[in-house]
Amino acid sequence: MNEEQKQDKPWYRYPWPWVAIAIPGAAVIMGITTLVLALNNPDPLIVDDETYRELRSDLKAQQSSEASESAPARDDGGH
């Protein structure tokens, strides 16, 4: 092959454009695969609704008792 024939090749006959296209293409395919797997296999619930309500009410009670203990005591002589 002489130099003129080598330069006349179209861009898609060279390997490097395909490598440059393949790397982001593979990332897109793997991202879609990850999304599909995440949507089809959600994380399981650890507690049911009743247990959640009990835990939440216990936390609220604990927070309110801590807030009342940490509030500064006012001693203004009853005025």
mmCIF file as gemmi writes it, N, C-alpha and C atoms, coordinates in Angstrom:
data_model
loop_
_atom_site.group_PDB
_atom_site.id
_atom_site.type_symbol
_atom_site.label_atom_id
_atom_site.label_alt_id
_atom_site.label_comp_id
_atom_site.label_asym_id
_atom_site.label_entity_id
_atom_site.label_seq_id
_atom_site.pdbx_PDB_ins_code
_atom_site.Cartn_x
_atom_site.Cartn_y
_atom_site.Cartn_z
_atom_site.occupancy
_atom_site.B_iso_or_equiv
_atom_site.pdbx_formal_charge
_atom_site.auth_seq_id
_atom_site.auth_asym_id
_atom_site.pdbx_PDB_model_num
ATOM 1 N N . MET Axp A 1 ? 0.832 -1.183 0 1 0 ? 1 A 1
ATOM 2 C CA . MET Axp A 1 ? 0 0 0 1 0 ? 1 A 1
ATOM 3 C C . MET Axp A 1 ? 0.872 1.24 0 1 0 ? 1 A 1
ATOM 4 N N . ASN Axp A 2 ? 0.523 2.147 -0.832 1 0 ? 2 A 1
ATOM 5 C CA . ASN Axp A 2 ? 1.272 3.395 -0.81 1 0 ? 2 A 1
ATOM 6 C C . ASN Axp A 2 ? 0.589 4.381 0.133 1 0 ? 2 A 1
ATOM 7 N N . GLU Axp A 3 ? 1.185 5.531 0.293 1 0 ? 3 A 1
ATOM 8 C CA . GLU Axp A 3 ? 0.719 6.517 1.263 1 0 ? 3 A 1
ATOM 9 C C . GLU Axp A 3 ? -0.65 7.083 0.9 1 0 ? 3 A 1
ATOM 10 N N . GLU Axp A 4 ? -0.964 7.258 -0.354 1 0 ? 4 A 1
ATOM 11 C CA . GLU Axp A 4 ? -2.252 7.816 -0.777 1 0 ? 4 A 1
ATOM 12 C C . GLU Axp A 4 ? -3.405 6.885 -0.433 1 0 ? 4 A 1
ATOM 13 N N . GLN Axp A 5 ? -3.239 5.596 -0.643 1 0 ? 5 A 1
ATOM 14 C CA . GLN Axp A 5 ? -4.308 4.648 -0.349 1 0 ? 5 A 1
ATOM 15 C C . GLN Axp A 5 ? -4.565 4.559 1.161 1 0 ? 5 A 1
ATOM 16 N N . LYS Axp A 6 ? -3.534 4.698 1.938 1 0 ? 6 A 1
ATOM 17 C CA . LYS Axp A 6 ? -3.685 4.616 3.386 1 0 ? 6 A 1
ATOM 18 C C . LYS Axp A 6 ? -4.48 5.81 3.925 1 0 ? 6 A 1
ATOM 19 N N . GLN Axp A 7 ? -4.315 6.975 3.379 1 0 ? 7 A 1
ATOM 20 C CA . GLN Axp A 7 ? -5.023 8.165 3.826 1 0 ? 7 A 1
ATOM 21 C C . GLN Axp A 7 ? -6.447 8.215 3.291 1 0 ? 7 A 1
ATOM 22 N N . ASP Axp A 8 ? -6.771 7.453 2.292 1 0 ? 8 A 1
ATOM 23 C CA . ASP Axp A 8 ? -8.104 7.477 1.711 1 0 ? 8 A 1
ATOM 24 C C . ASP Axp A 8 ? -9.11 6.619 2.472 1 0 ? 8 A 1
ATOM 25 N N . LYS Axp A 9 ? -8.667 5.909 3.494 1 0 ? 9 A 1
ATOM 26 C CA . LYS Axp A 9 ? -9.603 5.072 4.235 1 0 ? 9 A 1
ATOM 27 C C . LYS Axp A 9 ? -10.59 5.954 4.994 1 0 ? 9 A 1
ATOM 28 N N . PRO Axp A 10 ? -11.862 5.57 5.028 1 0 ? 10 A 1
ATOM 29 C CA . PRO Axp A 10 ? -12.826 6.346 5.826 1 0 ? 10 A 1
ATOM 30 C C . PRO Axp A 10 ? -12.555 6.131 7.32 1 0 ? 10 A 1
ATOM 31 N N . TRP Axp A 11 ? -13.129 7.017 8.128 1 0 ? 11 A 1
ATOM 32 C CA . TRP Axp A 11 ? -12.848 7.001 9.565 1 0 ? 11 A 1
ATOM 33 C C . TRP Axp A 11 ? -13.248 5.697 10.227 1 0 ? 11 A 1
ATOM 34 N N . TYR Axp A 12 ? -14.303 5.055 9.745 1 0 ? 12 A 1
ATOM 35 C CA . TYR Axp A 12 ? -14.791 3.841 10.399 1 0 ? 12 A 1
ATOM 36 C C . TYR Axp A 12 ? -13.936 2.617 10.09 1 0 ? 12 A 1
ATOM 37 N N . ARG Axp A 13 ? -12.94 2.77 9.265 1 0 ? 13 A 1
ATOM 38 C CA . ARG Axp A 13 ? -12.009 1.668 8.995 1 0 ? 13 A 1
ATOM 39 C C . ARG Axp A 13 ? -10.832 1.657 9.968 1 0 ? 13 A 1
ATOM 40 N N . TYR Axp A 14 ? -10.712 2.693 10.767 1 0 ? 14 A 1
ATOM 41 C CA . TYR Axp A 14 ? -9.648 2.762 11.766 1 0 ? 14 A 1
ATOM 42 C C . TYR Axp A 14 ? -10.179 2.222 13.091 1 0 ? 14 A 1
ATOM 43 N N . PRO Axp A 15 ? -9.326 1.567 13.904 1 0 ? 15 A 1
ATOM 44 C CA . PRO Axp A 15 ? -9.82 0.977 15.164 1 0 ? 15 A 1
ATOM 45 C C . PRO Axp A 15 ? -10.03 1.997 16.283 1 0 ? 15 A 1
ATOM 46 N N . TRP Axp A 16 ? -9.272 3.086 16.335 1 0 ? 16 A 1
ATOM 47 C CA . TRP Axp A 16 ? -9.328 3.994 17.479 1 0 ? 16 A 1
ATOM 48 C C . TRP Axp A 16 ? -10.655 4.711 17.641 1 0 ? 16 A 1
ATOM 49 N N . PRO Axp A 17 ? -11.348 5.115 16.573 1 0 ? 17 A 1
ATOM 50 C CA . PRO Axp A 17 ? -12.679 5.701 16.819 1 0 ? 17 A 1
ATOM 51 C C . PRO Axp A 17 ? -13.635 4.716 17.486 1 0 ? 17 A 1
ATOM 52 N N . TRP Axp A 18 ? -13.52 3.449 17.142 1 0 ? 18 A 1
ATOM 53 C CA . TRP Axp A 18 ? -14.397 2.443 17.739 1 0 ? 18 A 1
ATOM 54 C C . TRP Axp A 18 ? -14.06 2.209 19.2 1 0 ? 18 A 1
ATOM 55 N N . VAL Axp A 19 ? -12.786 2.291 19.534 1 0 ? 19 A 1
ATOM 56 C CA . VAL Axp A 19 ? -12.39 2.174 20.945 1 0 ? 19 A 1
ATOM 57 C C . VAL Axp A 19 ? -12.935 3.367 21.723 1 0 ? 19 A 1
ATOM 58 N N . ALA Axp A 20 ? -12.83 4.555 21.121 1 0 ? 20 A 1
ATOM 59 C CA . ALA Axp A 20 ? -13.331 5.76 21.786 1 0 ? 20 A 1
ATOM 60 C C . ALA Axp A 20 ? -14.844 5.723 21.944 1 0 ? 20 A 1
ATOM 61 N N . ILE Axp A 21 ? -15.543 5.089 21.044 1 0 ? 21 A 1
ATOM 62 C CA . ILE Axp A 21 ? -17 4.957 21.14 1 0 ? 21 A 1
ATOM 63 C C . ILE Axp A 21 ? -17.38 3.843 22.117 1 0 ? 21 A 1
ATOM 64 N N . ALA Axp A 22 ? -16.592 2.777 22.153 1 0 ? 22 A 1
ATOM 65 C CA . ALA Axp A 22 ? -16.927 1.601 22.964 1 0 ? 22 A 1
ATOM 66 C C . ALA Axp A 22 ? -16.835 1.878 24.463 1 0 ? 22 A 1
ATOM 67 N N . ILE Axp A 23 ? -15.892 2.7 24.886 1 0 ? 23 A 1
ATOM 68 C CA . ILE Axp A 23 ? -15.713 2.931 26.324 1 0 ? 23 A 1
ATOM 69 C C . ILE Axp A 23 ? -16.934 3.629 26.937 1 0 ? 23 A 1
ATOM 70 N N . PRO Axp A 24 ? -17.406 4.766 26.399 1 0 ? 24 A 1
ATOM 71 C CA . PRO Axp A 24 ? -18.627 5.357 26.968 1 0 ? 24 A 1
ATOM 72 C C . PRO Axp A 24 ? -19.857 4.491 26.711 1 0 ? 24 A 1
ATOM 73 N N . GLY Axp A 25 ? -19.863 3.78 25.593 1 0 ? 25 A 1
ATOM 74 C CA . GLY Axp A 25 ? -20.996 2.89 25.31 1 0 ? 25 A 1
ATOM 75 C C . GLY Axp A 25 ? -21.11 1.787 26.35 1 0 ? 25 A 1
ATOM 76 N N . ALA Axp A 26 ? -19.98 1.227 26.746 1 0 ? 26 A 1
ATOM 77 C CA . ALA Axp A 26 ? -19.986 0.19 27.783 1 0 ? 26 A 1
ATOM 78 C C . ALA Axp A 26 ? -20.45 0.762 29.12 1 0 ? 26 A 1
ATOM 79 N N . ALA Axp A 27 ? -20.056 1.996 29.41 1 0 ? 27 A 1
ATOM 80 C CA . ALA Axp A 27 ? -20.486 2.628 30.665 1 0 ? 27 A 1
ATOM 81 C C . ALA Axp A 27 ? -22.002 2.844 30.671 1 0 ? 27 A 1
ATOM 82 N N . VAL Axp A 28 ? -22.564 3.234 29.542 1 0 ? 28 A 1
ATOM 83 C CA . VAL Axp A 28 ? -24.02 3.421 29.451 1 0 ? 28 A 1
ATOM 84 C C . VAL Axp A 28 ? -24.737 2.087 29.633 1 0 ? 28 A 1
ATOM 85 N N . ILE Axp A 29 ? -24.246 1.055 28.986 1 0 ? 29 A 1
ATOM 86 C CA . ILE Axp A 29 ? -24.875 -0.274 29.104 1 0 ? 29 A 1
ATOM 87 C C . ILE Axp A 29 ? -24.806 -0.778 30.546 1 0 ? 29 A 1
ATOM 88 N N . MET Axp A 30 ? -23.673 -0.61 31.206 1 0 ? 30 A 1
ATOM 89 C CA . MET Axp A 30 ? -23.555 -1.065 32.59 1 0 ? 30 A 1
ATOM 90 C C . MET Axp A 30 ? -24.416 -0.225 33.529 1 0 ? 30 A 1
ATOM 91 N N . GLY Axp A 31 ? -24.568 1.069 33.244 1 0 ? 31 A 1
ATOM 92 C CA . GLY Axp A 31 ? -25.439 1.899 34.054 1 0 ? 31 A 1
ATOM 93 C C . GLY Axp A 31 ? -26.893 1.475 33.938 1 0 ? 31 A 1
ATOM 94 N N . ILE Axp A 32 ? -27.326 1.174 32.726 1 0 ? 32 A 1
ATOM 95 C CA . ILE Axp A 32 ? -28.702 0.707 32.52 1 0 ? 32 A 1
ATOM 96 C C . ILE Axp A 32 ? -28.903 -0.641 33.196 1 0 ? 32 A 1
ATOM 97 N N . THR Axp A 33 ? -27.902 -1.513 33.098 1 0 ? 33 A 1
ATOM 98 C CA . THR Axp A 33 ? -27.99 -2.821 33.76 1 0 ? 33 A 1
ATOM 99 C C . THR Axp A 33 ? -28.11 -2.652 35.272 1 0 ? 33 A 1
ATOM 100 N N . THR Axp A 34 ? -27.332 -1.755 35.847 1 0 ? 34 A 1
ATOM 101 C CA . THR Axp A 34 ? -27.392 -1.5 37.283 1 0 ? 34 A 1
ATOM 102 C C . THR Axp A 34 ? -28.759 -0.956 37.681 1 0 ? 34 A 1
ATOM 103 N N . LEU Axp A 35 ? -29.294 -0.038 36.884 1 0 ? 35 A 1
ATOM 104 C CA . LEU Axp A 35 ? -30.622 0.52 37.174 1 0 ? 35 A 1
ATOM 105 C C . LEU Axp A 35 ? -31.695 -0.557 37.126 1 0 ? 35 A 1
ATOM 106 N N . VAL Axp A 36 ? -31.667 -1.411 36.107 1 0 ? 36 A 1
ATOM 107 C CA . VAL Axp A 36 ? -32.661 -2.483 35.989 1 0 ? 36 A 1
ATOM 108 C C . VAL Axp A 36 ? -32.561 -3.437 37.179 1 0 ? 36 A 1
ATOM 109 N N . LEU Axp A 37 ? -31.337 -3.801 37.56 1 0 ? 37 A 1
ATOM 110 C CA . LEU Axp A 37 ? -31.168 -4.695 38.719 1 0 ? 37 A 1
ATOM 111 C C . LEU Axp A 37 ? -31.668 -4.045 40.006 1 0 ? 37 A 1
ATOM 112 N N . ALA Axp A 38 ? -31.406 -2.766 40.174 1 0 ? 38 A 1
ATOM 113 C CA . ALA Axp A 38 ? -31.843 -2.074 41.393 1 0 ? 38 A 1
ATOM 114 C C . ALA Axp A 38 ? -33.364 -1.962 41.451 1 0 ? 38 A 1
ATOM 115 N N . LEU Axp A 39 ? -33.993 -1.712 40.315 1 0 ? 39 A 1
ATOM 116 C CA . LEU Axp A 39 ? -35.45 -1.581 40.31 1 0 ? 39 A 1
ATOM 117 C C . LEU Axp A 39 ? -36.151 -2.932 40.468 1 0 ? 39 A 1
ATOM 118 N N . ASN Axp A 40 ? -35.554 -3.989 39.978 1 0 ? 40 A 1
ATOM 119 C CA . ASN Axp A 40 ? -36.18 -5.311 40.063 1 0 ? 40 A 1
ATOM 120 C C . ASN Axp A 40 ? -35.897 -6.03 41.378 1 0 ? 40 A 1
ATOM 121 N N . ASN Axp A 41 ? -34.917 -5.569 42.14 1 0 ? 41 A 1
ATOM 122 C CA . ASN Axp A 41 ? -34.554 -6.214 43.405 1 0 ? 41 A 1
ATOM 123 C C . ASN Axp A 41 ? -34.455 -5.164 44.512 1 0 ? 41 A 1
ATOM 124 N N . PRO Axp A 42 ? -35.591 -4.633 44.979 1 0 ? 42 A 1
ATOM 125 C CA . PRO Axp A 42 ? -35.529 -3.6 46.019 1 0 ? 42 A 1
ATOM 126 C C . PRO Axp A 42 ? -35.059 -4.187 47.349 1 0 ? 42 A 1
ATOM 127 N N . ASP Axp A 43 ? -34.535 -3.311 48.197 1 0 ? 43 A 1
ATOM 128 C CA . ASP Axp A 43 ? -34.099 -3.743 49.517 1 0 ? 43 A 1
ATOM 129 C C . ASP Axp A 43 ? -35.315 -4.175 50.334 1 0 ? 43 A 1
ATOM 130 N N . PRO Axp A 44 ? -35.188 -5.261 51.089 1 0 ? 44 A 1
ATOM 131 C CA . PRO Axp A 44 ? -36.328 -5.718 51.898 1 0 ? 44 A 1
ATOM 132 C C . PRO Axp A 44 ? -36.535 -4.806 53.105 1 0 ? 44 A 1
ATOM 133 N N . LEU Axp A 45 ? -37.776 -4.772 53.585 1 0 ? 45 A 1
ATOM 134 C CA . LEU Axp A 45 ? -38.067 -4.027 54.805 1 0 ? 45 A 1
ATOM 135 C C . LEU Axp A 45 ? -37.499 -4.777 56 1 0 ? 45 A 1
ATOM 136 N N . ILE Axp A 46 ? -36.961 -4.053 56.932 1 0 ? 46 A 1
ATOM 137 C CA . ILE Axp A 46 ? -36.374 -4.689 58.113 1 0 ? 46 A 1
ATOM 138 C C . ILE Axp A 46 ? -37.416 -4.835 59.205 1 0 ? 46 A 1
ATOM 139 N N . VAL Axp A 47 ? -38.301 -3.853 59.332 1 0 ? 47 A 1
ATOM 140 C CA . VAL Axp A 47 ? -39.354 -3.915 60.336 1 0 ? 47 A 1
ATOM 141 C C . VAL Axp A 47 ? -40.696 -3.703 59.651 1 0 ? 47 A 1
ATOM 142 N N . ASP Axp A 48 ? -41.746 -4.254 60.256 1 0 ? 48 A 1
ATOM 143 C CA . ASP Axp A 48 ? -43.082 -4.047 59.703 1 0 ? 48 A 1
ATOM 144 C C . ASP Axp A 48 ? -43.646 -2.719 60.21 1 0 ? 48 A 1
ATOM 145 N N . ASP Axp A 49 ? -44.819 -2.358 59.749 1 0 ? 49 A 1
ATOM 146 C CA . ASP Axp A 49 ? -45.404 -1.053 60.074 1 0 ? 49 A 1
ATOM 147 C C . ASP Axp A 49 ? -45.663 -0.878 61.57 1 0 ? 49 A 1
ATOM 148 N N . GLU Axp A 50 ? -46.138 -1.92 62.219 1 0 ? 50 A 1
ATOM 149 C CA . GLU Axp A 50 ? -46.448 -1.807 63.645 1 0 ? 50 A 1
ATOM 150 C C . GLU Axp A 50 ? -45.181 -1.567 64.462 1 0 ? 50 A 1
ATOM 151 N N . THR Axp A 51 ? -44.142 -2.298 64.181 1 0 ? 51 A 1
ATOM 152 C CA . THR Axp A 51 ? -42.879 -2.118 64.886 1 0 ? 51 A 1
ATOM 153 C C . THR Axp A 51 ? -42.315 -0.732 64.613 1 0 ? 51 A 1
ATOM 154 N N . TYR Axp A 52 ? -42.458 -0.252 63.376 1 0 ? 52 A 1
ATOM 155 C CA . TYR Axp A 52 ? -41.984 1.09 63.025 1 0 ? 52 A 1
ATOM 156 C C . TYR Axp A 52 ? -42.71 2.159 63.839 1 0 ? 52 A 1
ATOM 157 N N . ARG Axp A 53 ? -44.02 2.019 63.966 1 0 ? 53 A 1
ATOM 158 C CA . ARG Axp A 53 ? -44.79 2.998 64.747 1 0 ? 53 A 1
ATOM 159 C C . ARG Axp A 53 ? -44.356 2.996 66.209 1 0 ? 53 A 1
ATOM 160 N N . GLU Axp A 54 ? -44.122 1.808 66.76 1 0 ? 54 A 1
ATOM 161 C CA . GLU Axp A 54 ? -43.667 1.715 68.152 1 0 ? 54 A 1
ATOM 162 C C . GLU Axp A 54 ? -42.302 2.375 68.327 1 0 ? 54 A 1
ATOM 163 N N . LEU Axp A 55 ? -41.389 2.101 67.427 1 0 ? 55 A 1
ATOM 164 C CA . LEU Axp A 55 ? -40.059 2.697 67.514 1 0 ? 55 A 1
ATOM 165 C C . LEU Axp A 55 ? -40.129 4.212 67.375 1 0 ? 55 A 1
ATOM 166 N N . ARG Axp A 56 ? -40.977 4.677 66.479 1 0 ? 56 A 1
ATOM 167 C CA . ARG Axp A 56 ? -41.104 6.115 66.259 1 0 ? 56 A 1
ATOM 168 C C . ARG Axp A 56 ? -41.686 6.808 67.496 1 0 ? 56 A 1
ATOM 169 N N . SER Axp A 57 ? -42.713 6.198 68.1 1 0 ? 57 A 1
ATOM 170 C CA . SER Axp A 57 ? -43.29 6.817 69.301 1 0 ? 57 A 1
ATOM 171 C C . SER Axp A 57 ? -42.293 6.795 70.454 1 0 ? 57 A 1
ATOM 172 N N . ASP Axp A 58 ? -41.499 5.732 70.569 1 0 ? 58 A 1
ATOM 173 C CA . ASP Axp A 58 ? -40.464 5.684 71.605 1 0 ? 58 A 1
ATOM 174 C C . ASP Axp A 58 ? -39.423 6.778 71.383 1 0 ? 58 A 1
ATOM 175 N N . LEU Axp A 59 ? -39.031 6.998 70.135 1 0 ? 59 A 1
ATOM 176 C CA . LEU Axp A 59 ? -38.062 8.046 69.837 1 0 ? 59 A 1
ATOM 177 C C . LEU Axp A 59 ? -38.614 9.431 70.155 1 0 ? 59 A 1
ATOM 178 N N . LYS Axp A 60 ? -39.875 9.663 69.806 1 0 ? 60 A 1
ATOM 179 C CA . LYS Axp A 60 ? -40.491 10.958 70.113 1 0 ? 60 A 1
ATOM 180 C C . LYS Axp A 60 ? -40.545 11.187 71.62 1 0 ? 60 A 1
ATOM 181 N N . ALA Axp A 61 ? -40.905 10.162 72.366 1 0 ? 61 A 1
ATOM 182 C CA . ALA Axp A 61 ? -40.969 10.288 73.824 1 0 ? 61 A 1
ATOM 183 C C . ALA Axp A 61 ? -39.579 10.557 74.399 1 0 ? 61 A 1
ATOM 184 N N . GLN Axp A 62 ? -38.591 9.887 73.868 1 0 ? 62 A 1
ATOM 185 C CA . GLN Axp A 62 ? -37.221 10.083 74.334 1 0 ? 62 A 1
ATOM 186 C C . GLN Axp A 62 ? -36.744 11.501 74.011 1 0 ? 62 A 1
ATOM 187 N N . GLN Axp A 63 ? -37.044 11.983 72.813 1 0 ? 63 A 1
ATOM 188 C CA . GLN Axp A 63 ? -36.619 13.329 72.435 1 0 ? 63 A 1
ATOM 189 C C . GLN Axp A 63 ? -37.312 14.391 73.278 1 0 ? 63 A 1
ATOM 190 N N . SER Axp A 64 ? -38.583 14.198 73.567 1 0 ? 64 A 1
ATOM 191 C CA . SER Axp A 64 ? -39.287 15.201 74.375 1 0 ? 64 A 1
ATOM 192 C C . SER Axp A 64 ? -38.772 15.2 75.813 1 0 ? 64 A 1
ATOM 193 N N . SER Axp A 65 ? -38.439 14.037 76.35 1 0 ? 65 A 1
ATOM 194 C CA . SER Axp A 65 ? -37.901 14.005 77.717 1 0 ? 65 A 1
ATOM 195 C C . SER Axp A 65 ? -36.511 14.611 77.752 1 0 ? 65 A 1
ATOM 196 N N . GLU Axp A 66 ? -35.7 14.413 76.728 1 0 ? 66 A 1
ATOM 197 C CA . GLU Axp A 66 ? -34.373 15.022 76.687 1 0 ? 66 A 1
ATOM 198 C C . GLU Axp A 66 ? -34.486 16.537 76.54 1 0 ? 66 A 1
ATOM 199 N N . ALA Axp A 67 ? -35.462 16.99 75.759 1 0 ? 67 A 1
ATOM 200 C CA . ALA Axp A 67 ? -35.63 18.428 75.562 1 0 ? 67 A 1
ATOM 201 C C . ALA Axp A 67 ? -36.065 19.097 76.863 1 0 ? 67 A 1
ATOM 202 N N . SER Axp A 68 ? -36.922 18.443 77.629 1 0 ? 68 A 1
ATOM 203 C CA . SER Axp A 68 ? -37.375 19.044 78.889 1 0 ? 68 A 1
ATOM 204 C C . SER Axp A 68 ? -36.258 19.037 79.931 1 0 ? 68 A 1
ATOM 205 N N . GLU Axp A 69 ? -35.384 18.034 79.897 1 0 ? 69 A 1
ATOM 206 C CA . GLU Axp A 69 ? -34.274 17.981 80.852 1 0 ? 69 A 1
ATOM 207 C C . GLU Axp A 69 ? -33.214 19.018 80.509 1 0 ? 69 A 1
ATOM 208 N N . SER Axp A 70 ? -33.02 19.291 79.239 1 0 ? 70 A 1
ATOM 209 C CA . SER Axp A 70 ? -31.949 20.208 78.846 1 0 ? 70 A 1
ATOM 210 C C . SER Axp A 70 ? -32.415 21.664 78.847 1 0 ? 70 A 1
ATOM 211 N N . ALA Axp A 71 ? -33.713 21.923 79.05 1 0 ? 71 A 1
ATOM 212 C CA . ALA Axp A 71 ? -34.208 23.293 79.081 1 0 ? 71 A 1
ATOM 213 C C . ALA Axp A 71 ? -33.713 23.965 80.359 1 0 ? 71 A 1
ATOM 214 N N . PRO Axp A 72 ? -33.265 25.197 80.252 1 0 ? 72 A 1
ATOM 215 C CA . PRO Axp A 72 ? -32.76 25.874 81.464 1 0 ? 72 A 1
ATOM 216 C C . PRO Axp A 72 ? -33.903 26.172 82.434 1 0 ? 72 A 1
ATOM 217 N N . ALA Axp A 73 ? -33.635 25.932 83.696 1 0 ? 73 A 1
ATOM 218 C CA . ALA Axp A 73 ? -34.645 26.185 84.735 1 0 ? 73 A 1
ATOM 219 C C . ALA Axp A 73 ? -34.659 27.677 85.053 1 0 ? 73 A 1
ATOM 220 N N . ARG Axp A 74 ? -35.843 28.255 85.045 1 0 ? 74 A 1
ATOM 221 C CA . ARG Axp A 74 ? -35.978 29.679 85.358 1 0 ? 74 A 1
ATOM 222 C C . ARG Axp A 74 ? -36.373 29.843 86.825 1 0 ? 74 A 1
ATOM 223 N N . ASP Axp A 75 ? -35.643 30.654 87.498 1 0 ? 75 A 1
ATOM 224 C CA . ASP Axp A 75 ? -35.974 30.946 88.885 1 0 ? 75 A 1
ATOM 225 C C . ASP Axp A 75 ? -36.121 32.449 89 1 0 ? 75 A 1
ATOM 226 N N . ASP Axp A 76 ? -37.325 32.912 88.675 1 0 ? 76 A 1
ATOM 227 C CA . ASP Axp A 76 ? -37.567 34.362 88.723 1 0 ? 76 A 1
ATOM 228 C C . ASP Axp A 76 ? -38.417 34.747 89.918 1 0 ? 76 A 1
ATOM 229 N N . GLY Axp A 77 ? -38.485 33.909 90.902 1 0 ? 77 A 1
ATOM 230 C CA . GLY Axp A 77 ? -39.207 34.239 92.136 1 0 ? 77 A 1
ATOM 231 C C . GLY Axp A 77 ? -40.713 34.17 91.989 1 0 ? 77 A 1
ATOM 232 N N . GLY Axp A 78 ? -41.203 33.459 90.981 1 0 ? 78 A 1
ATOM 233 C CA . GLY Axp A 78 ? -42.656 33.31 90.809 1 0 ? 78 A 1
ATOM 234 C C . GLY Axp A 78 ? -43.306 34.491 90.144 1 0 ? 78 A 1
ATOM 235 N N . HIS Axp A 79 ? -42.563 35.383 89.576 1 0 ? 79 A 1
ATOM 236 C CA . HIS Axp A 79 ? -43.15 36.553 88.914 1 0 ? 79 A 1
ATOM 237 C C . HIS Axp A 79 ? -43.304 36.331 87.456 1 0 ? 79 A 1
